[in-house]
């Protein structure tokens, strides 16, 4: 890959969203779907002050999905033929809106990764992180695996030769690990609660299981060491960062004990480390299940604020297309 000058984007942070990120769910459903609307509203209100450019995400294409998922499974999702067992495993009932949302979630991560690579900077999707989706099934509120869909999109477009997935959701990215096990172009790095979902965790390229109650200091020390190792081993051209809000100490499904300040320090470290090494980053929000939706939105909004600060730093040299 050769180096050239990045096109100017004025130091703005481009953030991808879509009204279809909000999926209507049955009364009493435990997934905090309202966080997407509240986060969008908060980002929109602060966009001018933070230098954020909001864009609407387009859907992923069938070609994008078929690079990752079984065509039969894709068809069942899009045409409404998921079995009751498949819907239970995903955790959402099927509807046309579920299919539309799944396409938009992957499309937004594709757009964020393409933009980050093109401008040698940072880009964000207000959804994503659907890391439990595997080749022929969804799971854990994940229909299609947006990270792997986006990574294979830029690889097919010859915009990158290697992609690193930095998964800091509290849950292990089992779907990602299984999907890239035989794909040396995509490196899966996951730091997660050892005792948490899923029960079976196929090995990724670098897994760091954490004991219950791991707090800020221990977490950040481990992240510093293992992120450096992941970058050294992956030798990536770009990074997809799953900035989960669920390592938070008051998360209902978390088991870890990071404070909001600790999560912000995590984000600053990941983004500063990637920028120091000249790596463009696409950020997805991933999980968050605190009792208070305001806490979830606070954590995600802090991630976006830090990304906006980093985006204002001098742009990196642009990488030419892969030969």
N, C-alpha and C positions, 0 to 999 in steps of 0.2 A: 504494500500500500504506500502510495506517495502522499506527501503533505502539500496542501495549498491553503489559501485563505478562506476562512468561513464567511458566508454571506452575512451581512449585517441584519440583526433583528432588533437592534436598539436596546439590548439587554433585558427585553421583556421575557417573562415566563409564560409560555403557552400552556394552557390548562384545558383539557378536553372533558366535556360533559355532555349529557343528553337527558331530556325529560324521561326517556324510557329506562333510565337507570332505576327509577322508582317503580317497583313491581307491586301492584295491589295484592295483598295477602289476606287470608281468612282472619277473622277476629281472634285475637289471642295468640297469633303466631309469634314465636319467640325471636325471630330474626328482626333486628332493629332497622327495618327498611327506611324509616323516616330520616335516618342520618344522611342519606344522599341528597334529599331535598334541602335539609337544613345546611349541609355543607355547601351546596351550590349557592344558596342564598347568601351565606356568609362570605364566600369567595367573591361573588358578584358585587357585594357591597364594598369590599375592600380592594377591588381590582385596580382602580385608578391609583390609589395610594401605594399599592405594592408593585405596580408595574406588571399586572397580569393581563394577558389577552385570553379571554374565554372563547373557545371554539366548540361547535357541536360535532360530536363524533359520528362518523358514517359507519354502517355495518361492515363486519368482516364478510368476505366473499366465500363461496363454496370452495374455491381453490385454496384459500387460506385455511379453512377448517379441515379439508381433506389431507393436508400435509401433516396433520397431527392426529385427527380422530377418524375412527371407523366410519365409512360413508353410510352404513346402515344405521348407526347410532345418530349421526347427524340428521339423517332423514326422519328418524323417529322424533327427534326434538322439533324439527321445523314443521313437520306435518301432523303433530299431535298424536303419535302412536306409542309414546312411552308407556310401558306397563306400570301398574300400580306399584310394583316393587321398585322399578327404576325411579319413579317419582318420590317414593319414600326415601330411597338412598340419597337422592339429591336434596330432599328436604323442602321442596316447593311443589305445589300442585301444578300440572301442566295447564297452560293457557296460551293463546296467541301472543299475549304480552310477555310471557316467559321466553318464548322463542325470539321475539324481537329484542328483548333485553340482552339475551345471551350473545346475539350478533353484535349489538352495540358495545357491549363490554369488551369483547375481543377487538372490535374495530377501533375503539378508543386507545387501547394499548398499542396496537399497530401504529396509529397516528402519532402517539407520543414518542415511540421509539424512532420512527422515521424522522420526526422533527428534531429530536435530540441529536441524531447522527448528522443530519444535514447541517444544523447550526452549531454542532460541536458544543452542546450546552446541556441543559436540563429541560425536561418536559414532564407534565403530570397528567394522569387521568384520575378523575374523581371516583372511579370504581376500580375494578380489576383485583388481581391477587387471587384468582380462582384456581388455586393450586392443588385442589383435591380431585379435579377432573382428570380422568385417565383416558386411554385410547378408545375404549368402547363403552364407557359409562361415566356419569357424573356422580358426585358425592359431596356431602358437607356444604351444601348451598352453592356448589360449583357445577356449572353445566358444561362449558368448554374451558380449556386451560388457556387463558388469555396470554400468559407469559410465553408459553411454548409456541402458540399460534403467532405471536408477534416476532419472536426470535426466528422462527422458520420463514416468516415473510421477508425479513430483511436479509436473511441468508440467501433465499431464492432470488431476491432482487439484486444480489451482489453488492449490498451496501455495507456488509460486514462479513468477516470470515469466522469469527468466534464471538459468542455472547455469554456473559456471566449473569446468572440469576442469583441475586442476593435476597434470600427469603428470611425476613425478620418478623414474620407473623409468628404468633406463639405456637401454632400448630405445625407439625412437620408437613412439608410439601410432598406428600406421597405420590400424587398424580404426576407432578413435575419429575420427580426422581425416576418413576417408572417409564415415562415418555422419553427421557433423554439418556437412559442407561446405555444405549448402544449408539449414541450420537455424540462423538467427541467435539463437535462444534459448539455444543451448549453445555455449560458447566453449572451444576446445581449445588449451591451452598445454602444450608439451612441451619439456623439457630432456633431451637424450639424447646418447649417444656417436654421432658423425657416421658412423663407419665400421662401426657395428654393425648387426645384424639390425633390421628387414628391409632387403633390398637396395633395394627401391622404397619410398620414403617420400612418400605423398601429402601435400601441404601442409596443416598445421593452421592455426588462426587466428594462432598465434604459436609458431614453432619456434626453438629455440636449440640447434643442433648443436655438439657439443663435440669438440675434438681428443683423441686418445688421451693418457692420462696426466694429464688435468686433475685437479688436486688441490683440497684444501679451500679455500684462499684465493681462487683464481680462480673456482671454482664458486660460492662463497657471494657473491662480489661480483656475478657475473652474475645469480644468483638474486634478489638484492635489487633490482637494476634492473628485471629483466624481470617479476618478480611484481607489482611496482607498476604496470608498464605493462599487464599482463594484466588486473588488477583495474579499472584506469581504462577500458580498452577494453570489457571484458565487462559492466561495471556489474551484477554478479551479486547475486542474493538469497541464494545458497548456493554452497558450494564442495565438490567432491569431490576429495580429495587422495590420489593414488597415491604412497605412501611406499615406493618400491622399496628393497630392501636391496642391489640389484645394482650401484649405483655404487661399492660397496666395493672397496678396493684389491686384495683377494684373491679377488674374484669370478671364477669360471671363464669367465663369458660377458660380462664387463663392459666392459673397456678403459679405465675411468676409475680414479682413484686416491684416492678419499675414504677417510679414516680413520673409525673408529667415532665418534670425537669430532666429526668434520666432518659426518657424517650426523645426529648428534644436534643439532648447531647448525642444520643445514638444517631439521629438524623444528620446532625452537623458533622459527625465523624465520617459517616458513609459518604456524604456528598463532598466533603473536603478531601477525603482520601482519593475519591474518583477524579476530582478536578486536578489534584496534584499530579496524577498519572495520565492526564489528558483523555479521560474516558467520559463520553457522553452518557447520560443517565435518563432513563424513563422510570418514573415513580408511579406505582399504583398504591391504592389505599389499603387493600387487603382487609383483614378482620378487625372487629371491635365489638365487644358485647358487654360493656359496662352497664350497670343498672340505669344510670343516667345517660340518656342520649347526648346531653350537653357535654358530658365528659368525652365521649367518643369524638364529637365534632371538634372540641377543643384540641384534642391530640392530632387529628387529621389537619386541622387548620394550622397548627404550629408547624407541621411538616411542610405545608405549602408555603408558609411564611419564610421558613429557612431556605426552601428551594428558590423562592423569589430573590432572597438576598444573594444566594450563590449565583443565580443567573445574571445578576448585575456585575459580577466579576468579569474581567477581561475574557473575551471569548478565546477558545482554544483553536489551534490550527485545524483546518478541515482535512479529513481523510478522503482521498480519492476513492473511486469505486474499486471494488475488488477485481483484480485481474483474473 
